[in-house]
Amino acid sequence: MPPRTEPLDRQMGTDSDVVAAIDEIDGETQFIVADIARDDAWLSATPASAAELEQWR
């Protein structure tokens, strides 16, 4: 199935449920963000590669 190419405002709806967690993938700690209301809507990053809150300001 190809990725959706609709504009973000058309993809967003009330059926979104985004959660975050720290988990282990292939023996490495990962920070995971997922929309559990959609199939295959998730991303992960190592804690070292994730920006700290102060860096976003």
N, C-alpha and C positions, 0 to 999 in steps of 0.2 A: 504494500500500500504506500503510495507516494505521500510525502509530507503535505499538510494542508497549506494552501497558498492564499487563503482568505485574509483580509486585513484583521488585525488583532481585535478591533472593536466588534467585528462580526463573529469572531470565535468566542468571545467572552459571553457568558450567560450566567444564569443563577445556579447552574448545576456544577459549579466549580467548588472544589474543596482541597485547598493547598495545605500541605503539611511539610514539616522538616524533621530530619532525624540524623543522628550520628550512627553509622553502622560500619561493618567491616565487609569489604568486597575483595575477594582474592587475597585475603590476609592483610589488607591495607585499610586503615581507617579512612572513611569517606563521609563528607557532609552531603546529605541527599535532600533535595527538594522535589516534591511530587504533587501533581494534581490527581488525587485518588478517584476523582469522578470521570477521568478520561484514561483510555488505554495508551500506554507508551508515552505519557506526559511526565517525564522526570529528568533530572540532571543530577550529576554528582561531581564533587571536587574534593581534593585532599584538603585537610585543614590548613596546610602550609600555603596552598595556592588561593585560598579564599581570603578576600579583603576583610580587614577588621573594620568595625563600625567607624572608628575615628578616621580611617582612610577614605570613607565615603563622604565625609563632611566637607 
